[in-house]
Amino acid sequence: MKTVFLRAIEATDKAAALVAAIREPEAAIGKQRFEVDLASFASLPRAPFAYWMSGHLRQLFRTLPSFDSNGRTAKQGLATTNDFRFVRNQWEVPQATVGTVWFPFVKGGAFSPYYSDTHLLVDWRHQGAQSHAIYAARHDEVGGIIKNPEYYFRPGLTWPSRPHKRGGFSCVPAGGIFSVSGMMLFQASSAELLVSCAVLNSAAYRGLLGALMPRGSEESGQTLKYEIGYISAVPVPNPSEHTADRLSRLVRCAWSLKRSLDTSTETSHAFTLPALLQVEPKTLSDRADAWGERLRSVRAELATTQTEIDDCCFDLYSINEADRRVLTEGFGGASGNTSEEAGTETDGDAESDADESEDTAADAANLAAELVSWAVGVAFGRFDVRLATGDRPLPTEPEPFDPLPVCSPAMLTGGDGLPLSAAPPGYPLTLPDGGLLVDDPGHARDLTVAARVVFEVVFGAEADACWSEAATLLDPKDHNLRNWLNKGLFEHHLKRHSKSRRKAPIVWQFATPSSSYSVWLYAHQLTKDSFFQLQNDLVAQKLAHEERKHLGLVQAAGPSPSASHRKEIAAQETLVEELRAMLDEVKRIAPLWQLDLNDGIVLTMAPLWRLVPQHRPWQRELKAAWDALSDGKYDWAHLAMHLWPERVVPKCATDRSLAITHGLEEVFWMEGADGKWTLRSTPTRTVEELVHERSSSAVKAALKSLLEAPLATAPGVGRGRGSRVAPAAGRGSR
């Protein structure tokens, strides 16, 4: 006996659709009317009411090889228990620690079939002992959060666990760790993984997978959850050698096409050059048009490749034309023309880092900003200008499962693959000592001039025209690129270096409240002496210069200055007072400054929050981090131990994860025969001794001065954007 199902979900007039399905059953069969034997649902895992599927489609789940055949296995991985503590963006940590402290971390992400860059790193010192200790303390047991470690560092496929409408399976290089939300599929060889990548991204597989999903969530556009149970429930046929070879080639093509677009992304492992330097026309606008055409061409080729994969996999599953339409046109599985979807759905377990639309990605102003940002990176020594001049060849493309490089090909590196701290012999540019530049016309370290020199090296005789065009695109009102560098560069940089709910700018702008003077710092070139250099060589000298200028204005105006003289003198007095306040703050920071990028950019910059008054949201975030740090919320940070050892050291005797972080585990803790760690009855060293050797009177005095610093308001400055230094209120003003 069959049961009749009537469907009117897609119909605008649902009542009319139901009436038609009842009155004209033959015409409605397979569209609004379905007659199904309920017993046939048992052939599907979990027996969903997939009434819209034909008997043949349901039979596939019984006749085809299971997902776990051919060596396929899907696993969940590491749960850190505290991502803010244990996870970083790959550009924010010292590159020398990648592969020893920090390892690539697969954690879901945006919908990106075939190719997706792994932009996160996870702290894996002592094989994750710190996060493991947190879990064990909470649950009074050994193990539980480090799942399937025997699969860590293996290549595989991953997918977003919470896509908006569907999942996309992408290749994961060897050498990384995967998370609970960034689940992975493994097989014995890379060739087998490529075939699985094709099948799992096909409309056939996604359609069959959709049959197992809760129908209401998908049809209403709500979030699905691609759990391992669902993924592994769909059968995967074993292709012939010829078909496997064809699918592998198609996936390799799709992977290469998507990666080629990522070579223009500054934060990607694939980055080589900004988009405007990857195309040939003379003007920047023409280059933007050429890049837009390249985007369209690549996406069209991707669509063609996806169509070939879909057709091949439909044949592999022996799905006829009628059932193909069912799987692709709305009755479960993928909906719409899957071969043409650009794919911007995101993983609910990660920040929405969706790719920009084609129009935005090819926008001339956006591409000009990327170009100027790159030029600033070159000026600091982050990127290698020789890739743009042709003096260094572009690297060959890696294979999909090759381990990720520590640095992108764009970076200025030595023979060991790590960043250089100084320009190599014969390099066409002079790099700033200590990673410091300023926004100060006429100064030898002027940022605008340094970026302009990069344009000269890259564009030669066309440098003036390209610089002027960039100025027009980025500062339409005044056509002054210095204005954009002063007011727009950091916002652009912050946006580009914020992913997975982490903000991690590595080029910092410290400025006066009115933005009349800025100092720029490149985090990866800073040292323990950087703030003394900033204090003595830059801000103090700038203040002395402006004080002399102020004195000259007063003397030139005489005893009865005119209105214009008074206005000029008042403006100069404001600048001098702002510089004095800035110098005072730098003097407070210099004695206690200790750079450890392993803490993450937010905590590293937290004590510096008063130096970024022109970026109010960012300043508020840093101020909140500083308050939390002062209150002991982040005592795992090396900065916390540096500033408050009398508070942090005793905590290591009660929190093993902190003891591991600060190298005191063996002092306070011991491991028993059962694998559990217990507190030593007598530490191997006293708390007082440990605190004493980590304390400094100079640091304590500087910290006291920093915490008690008064409200700093810029006299005579209006109440517009960046008009005053944020108040030193609350915990930061004790």
N, C-alpha and C positions, 0 to 999 in steps of 0.2 A: 504494500500500500504506500502510495506517495503522498507527501504533504505539499500543499501549494503555498508558495511564498510570493507576495506581491510587493514590488519595490517602487517607491515614488520619491526617493531621496533627491535625485537629480532634477526632477520635474519642477517647473515653476508653478504650474497649476496641479497640485498633488491630487485633488479630488477628481479632476478630469482624467489624470493618468490612471488612477485606481479603477475608475469606471471603464475605461478603455481596456484595461487588462482583464477585467471580468467579462465584458461583452464580446471582445475579440481576442480570445485566448491564443489562437494560432499566431496572430500578428505580434502578440506581446511576448511570446515564448523567447526566453534568452535576453529580454530587455526589461520589461516590468513584471513578467510572470515566470516563475521557476517552479518546476515540479520535481521534487527530490525525495528519494527514499531516505528516511532519517538514519537508518542503519549505516548508510555509506559514510556518514560523518565520522564514524569510528576509524576509518582508514587514515584520518589526519591526526597528528599529535595534538593532544588535549581536546580533540573532538570539537573544534569550533563549528558554528552553524554557517559554513561557507556554502550557502545554497546557490550562489551565483556561479560556482565552479562546475565545470562539466565532469562527468564521470571519469573521463580520461585524465583530467588534471588531478582529481583525487587519487586515481590509481597510481600516479607517478610516485606518490609517497610510499607505496608498497612494493613497487617493482624496481625502482632505481637504487643504486648503491647509497648507503647512508652517508651523512656528512663525515662521520668518523672513519670512513674508508680511505684508502690511499694515504694513510699516515697523517691525515688532518686532525688537529686538536686545537680547541679554543680554550684560553685560560684567562683568568683575572690575575692581576699582579699586586703591586705595593700600594698600601694605604698609609700615607705618611702620618696621619693624625693631626698635622699642623702644616699646611702648605706654606703659610707665610714664613715659617721658620726653615723649612727644609727644601723649598722649591724656589728657583730663580729663573729669570729669562737668560738666555744663553750669552747675551752681550754684557751682562752686568757684573759677572764674576771675573777674577783674574784668569786670563786664558791659560796660564801655566798650571792651574788647578783642575782644568777639565781633563778627565780621564784618571785623576787621582783622588780628588774630593768630589767633584761634580760630574755627573754622567747624564747623557741625553735621557729625557723622561717623556714617555708617550702618555698623554693624558686627555684623550678625546680631542675636541677642537671643532673647527668649522667643517662643513660638508666639503670634501675635496677628494673625489675618487682618483685612484691611481697614484697621485703624487701629493704629498703634504710635508712641508718642512717641520722638523721637530725643534721648536723654539724654546722648550723648557729644559732645565737641568734639575737633578735631584741630588741632595747630599747623601752620598753612599760611603762616607768614612766608616770604617769598622763594620762594613756590610749592614749599614742601617741600624746600628746598635742604639743610636739616640732615640729614634722614633719607636723602635722596639721596646726600649726601656719605658717610654711613656705609656705604651699600651699595657705592658706587663704590670706596671704600677697601678693602673686603673682597674685591671681585671684579675690581678693576683694570679697570673699564670704565665707560662712561657709560650711564646709564639702567638700567631693569630693574625698579624697584620702583614707579614712578609709572605705573601702567597706565591707558590710556584717559583721559587728563586732559581731552580735548575733551568728555567726557560729564559732567565734574564740574559741580556747581551746577544740573544739570537735574532736573526732577521725574521720578519714575518709580515703579516697584514694587520692593520688596525681599522677601527671604525668608530664614529661618534656613538656613544651609548644612548644619547637623547637627541636625535635629529628632529627637526621640525616635522618633516613628512616622511623622510626616508634616510637610510644610511648610505655612506659611500666608503668603500674599502680601499685603503691606500697602502703603499709599500713602506715598510719601516726598515731602515738600515740596521746592520749589525752594530753591536756595541752599546745598546741602550737598555733602559729599564722601563717596564710598562706598569700602569697603575690599575686600580680597580675599575675606574671609569674608562681608561684607555685600553680596553681588552685587546688581546691579540690572537691571531690564528697562526699556527706553526705547521710546517711540513719539512720533509727531510732535505729538500733541495730548493735552490732559487728558481730553477725551471718550473718545478711543481707549484711554487707560490705564484709565479706569474700566471699560470693557467687558472689557478683558483681566483686570482684577482680579477681575471676576465669574467669568469662565471658568476662570481658574487656581485659584480657590478652590472650584470646583465639585467635586462627587463624581465627575462624569464625567471631568474632566481628571485628578484625583488617582488615579482608578482606572486610567486608561490609563498614567499616569506610573508607577504601582506595578508595572505589567507589565514595565517595563524594569529595575526594581531587583533586586538580588540577593535572591532569595526568602527564604533562610535568615535573613538579618539582620532583616527586617521581621517575619517570623512568630515569631521568638524574642524580639521586643521589643528587639533590639539597635539601635544607632544607624545610621540611614541617612545618606547624604550626598547632598544635593540639589545636584549639580554642574550647571554650565551645560550640559554635554553631555546630561544626562538631561532637564533642563527644556526645552531647545530641540528635543528629539527627538519630543515629542508634538505632533501637528498641532492647529491651532487654527482652527476654521471661521470664516468671515466672516458675521456675522449680518446680517439685514435691518435697515433703518433703525428699524423699529418695535421689533424685538427688542433692538437696541443701546440704544435709548432706555430700554426697560424695565430692562435689566441695569444701565445707568448709574444709574437712580433707585434700584434696590435696593442697589447698592454705596454710593451716597451715604447711604442710610438706615442701612445697617450701620455705616458709618464714623461717622456722627453719634451713633448709639446708643452705640458703644464709647467715643467721645471724651467723651460726657456723663458717663460713670462716672469718667473720668480728671480731670474738673474738681475732684474732691475729693482728688487726690493732690498733696501739698505740693511735690514736686520736679518736677512735670510742667509743660510749657509751657502746658497747658490750665487749670492750677489757678486757681480763682476763690475758693472758700470750702470749709472743711471740711464733711464730709457732714452733720453735725448742724445746720449753718446753712443747708442747702439744703432742709430740710423744716420743716414748720410747728408740730407739736404743742408743748405747753409743756414737759413734762419731758424730760430727756435720754434716759431709757429709752424713752419713747414716740417720740421722734425717731429713736432707733436702730431701733425696730420699723418706722417709716415708711421709713427708708432701706433696710432689708432688703427691704421690699415693693417699693421702687423697683428694687432690684437684680434681684429675681425677675421683675418686669415687663419690664425691659429685656432680660434674658437670654431670656425667653420670646419677645419680639418679634424678637430676633436669631435665635432658632431658626426662627421662622416665615419670616423673610427668607431664611435659608440654604436652607430647604426650597424656597422659590420659585426661588431661583437654581439649585439642583440640578435641579429639574424643567425649568426653562427650558433649561438647558444639556444635559440629556439629550435634549430635543427637538432642540436645535441640532445635536447629534452624531448624531441619528437612532438612538438606542440604545433598543431595545425593553425591555419590562418584565423579561423573563428575564435579559437582559444587565445590566440595572440592578441586579438582585439579586446577580448575580455580582460586580459591581464594589463593592458596598457591604456584602456579608455574609460576606466572608472569603476569597475566592479572588483575592487580590491587591488592590492599591490600598488605599483607605481601608477600614477595618473598623468595624463597628458603625454606629449611627445618627449620621451625621456632622452632621446638622442640630441635634443636641442637645448636641454636645460644647462644653464651656466653653473648653477649650484651655489647658493649662498646661505642655505640653512645651517644652523649652528648647533653645537652641542650644549645642552643645558648644564653640563657639569663644568663648562669652561666659559670664559668670557666670550661674548659675541664679537668675534674677530672676522666677520664676513669680509670677503674680498670686495673691493670697490666695484661699482658698476663700470661697464665699458666706457660710458661717457665721462665719468669722473676720472677713471684711470688714464684716459687720453686727453684730459683737459690741459691746455697749454700752461696755465698758471700753476696747476698742481705739479706738472712735470718740471717747470722752471724751479719751483721750490725744491724738488728732489735734487735737481742739478746743483743749485747753490748750496744745499745741505751737504751734498757730496764734496763740493769744493772746500767747504769749511772743514770737513773731515780730512781731506787731503792736507789742508794747511796745518792741522794739528799733528799729522803723521799717522792718522788712523788708516787712511786708504792710500793705495799706490797709484800715483798719477801716470806711471809708465804704461799701465794697461790702456789708458786713453790715448797716449801718444804712439803706441805701437812698439815702444822700446822693450816691452815685456809681452810675450804672447799670451793670448787667452788660454786658459787651461782646457784640457780635453774633458768631455762630459764623463762623469762616473757612471757606474752601473747602479741600478735601483737599490740594491741591498749592500752596497759598499759602505763601510763605516763613515760617519760624518767627519769632516775636517774640524779641527779646533777653531780655525779662523776661515772666514770666507775667502775665495780667491781674490777679492777686491782689496784685502788688507795688506798693509806694508809689513812683510814678514821676512825673517831670516831663513837660513837653511834648515832650522829645526821646526819650521812651520809656525813659530810664535812671533808675536809683534816685536818690531824693533823699537828701541828707545831713542835711537838717533838715526839720521839719514845715512844710508850706505854710500860708499865711495861713488862719485859720479852722478849722484842723484840730482835732478834739476831744480830742487827747491831747498831752501833753508828752513828747518823746522824749529819751532819755539822751544827753548829750554824749559823743562818742567811742566809743559802742557798748559801754559798761561798766555792768553791774548787779551787785548783790551779794545773797547770801542772808544777810541781817542785819536782823532785826526792828527796826523803829524808824528805820532808815536811809532817807534820802530816795531812794536808788537801789535800794531793796529789790525784788528780782525778783518775789516773791510779791504784793506790793502792786501792782506795775505790771501784772501779769497780772489781778489782781482788778479794777483800774480798767477794763481792756478788757471784762471781763464786764459791768460796770455800764453802759458805753456801749452794748454790744450788746443786753443783755437787759433793761435798765431795771429795772422793779419786780420782775422775776423773777430778778434777778442773784443774790440771796442763795440762793434755792432751787437755782438751776443750779450755783452754786459748791459748795454743800453736797453736791449729788448727784454732781458730778464727784469730790469728795473721797472720797465713799463708794465710788464705782466704782474709783478708782485706789489708794486706801489703805483697804481693807476693815477693817483692824484698828483704826486710830486715827482714821479719817475726817479726816485732816489733809493738805490739798493741799500744804502746804509740805514735808511729808515726801517726797511723790512728786516734787516739783520738785527737791529736793535729791538724792534717791537714784535716781529713775527717769527723769527727763527726758532726761539725756544719753544713756543707753542707748537710749531710744526714738529720739532724734534721730540717733544714730550708725547705727542699723539702717536708718532711713528714708533716710539720705544715703550709703548704701553700695550701689554698683551696679557691675557689670562688673569685679569684683575690685578696685574702688577704694573706699577709705573716705575720705569727704570731709565730715566735720562742719563746719559753718560757725558754729555756736554752741558755744563752748568753755567748759568748767567747770574752773577751777583751784581746788583745795581743799586744806585741811589733811588729814593722813592719817586723822584720825577723822571727817572731813566735818563738823566743827563750824562751819566757816566756808568759804564758797565765793565766788568771783568769777566772773561770767559775762561773756564777751566775744563780740561779734558781728563775725566776721572782716571783713566788707565795710565796717565803719565804723571799723576800726582805722587808726592812722597811725604814723609813726616815733616820735611822742611818747607813744603809748598806755601803754608800760610805765613811763615816768616818772610819768604820771598815775595808773596803777595803784599804783605805789610810794608816791607822796606823798599822794595824795588818798584812797586806800582802805586799803591794808594797813597803812601806817605809823600812820594815825589809828586804825584798829581795834586795833592792838597797844597804842598809848598808852592807849586807853580800857580795855582789858582789864588792863593793868598797874596802872592806877589802881584798878580793881575788885579786883584781887588784893591790893593794899596795904590797901584798905579792909577786906577780909575778915580779913587778918592782924591789923590793929589792933583790929577788933571782937572777935576771938576772945581777945585778951589773952595773957598769958604761959602760961596753962594751958588750951589749947583743948580742947573736948569732941571726942568721936569724930566727931560729925556735922560739927563745924567743920573738923576735920582732913581729912575726906573732901571737903568743899566746897573747901577751900584746895588740896588736891592736884589736884582736877579743874581748878581755875582755873590752877594752875601748868602743867598739861599743855597747856591751850589757849594760854597765853602762849608756851610753848616752841615749839609748833607754828607760831604766828604769827611768831615770830622766825625760824624756819627758812624759812618761806614768804617773809618779807620779804628775807632774805639771798639767796634764789634770784632773786627779782624784781630785786634790786639787781645781781646778776651779769648778768641778761639785758638790763636796760634800756640799757646803753651799746652793746651790740652788736646790738640788735634792728633788723632791717630787714625790712619787710613787702613781699613780692613773691608774690602769690598765683599768678602764672604758674608758679611752681615746683611747685604742687600743695599740697594741705593737709597731707599727711603730712610732706613736707620742711619746709614752713613752720613746722609745730609741733614738728619733731624736737628743737630745742634746749630745748624747754619740757617735756621728758618728766618731769622731777622734780615738776612742778606738777600732775600728774594721778594721784596715788597711789591715789585711790579707784576708779579704773578700771584694774585691773591688766592685762587683756589689751591694752587700748589703750596703756597705758604701755609694755608690752613691745614693742609694734610701733613706737612712737615711738623707744624706746631703740635698737632695731635699726637704724632709719633714721638715727639720729644717729651710731651707730658706723660705718655704711657711708659716711655723708657725711664723717665725720672721716678715714676711710681712703681717700678719693678716688674712691669708686665713682660718685658723682653730681656730678662736676665740671662738668657742664652746668648745674647749678643756679646761679641768681644768688646764692643764699646762700653757695655754695662760693667764688665769686669774692670776695664781701664779706669772708669770714672768712680765706680762704687764697689771696690773690692771688699770693703767691710760688710756690705750687704750680700754680695753674690757668693763669696767663699762659703759662709755658713750654710747657704742653701744647697751647696753641692753635697753636704752631709745628709740631706733629706731627699734630694732629687737626683737620682743616678744619671738621668739624661743630661742635666747641667754639669755634673762631674765629668762625664765623657767629653762634652763640648769644651770644657776649660782644662782638660788634661789632668783631672784630679780623681779619676775613677779609682785608681789603685791606692790612693791615699785614704779614701773613705769607705770603699766597698770591696767585697770579696765574693767570688763565685763558688757556690757549693757543688757537691758531687751530683746533685739533681739538676744542675743547670740554672738554678735560681740564684740571684744576687742578693746578698744581705749586707747590712751596714756593719762595718768593723766595730767591735767594742771599743777599740782604741785606735784612732787614726795614726798613720805612720808619721804624720807631721801635724803640728798644732795649727788650729785656725789662726791664732795670733801671728804665728810665723809666716803663714801663707799670705795673710792680709798685709803684713809689714813689707814683704818683698814686692808686692804689687802696688804699693801706695807711693805717691809722690806729693810732696808739699807744694810744688809748683802747679801740679794738676789740680790739687784741691783748692788752691787760691784762685786759679783761673775759673774753676767750676763755680765757686761761690760768687765770683764777680759776674759770671754769665747768668746765674739764676737770679741774682739781685739787680740785674741791669734795669734801669728806669725806662719808662715810656719814652720812645724817641720819635718826636714829631718834626717834620721838616717845616721850618718857618716860611710863611709866605706862599706855601704851595696850596693849590686849590684842592677841592674834594673829588676830583675826577679819578679815573683809573690810575692806580699806583700813586696816590697823592700823599700817603704817609706810611711810615713803617708800622706794621701791625703791633698792637700793644703787647707788652710783656706781662700779660695778666695771668692769673691762675697759678698753676704749679710751676710754670717757667719763670716766675718772678719772685720766688721765695728768697 
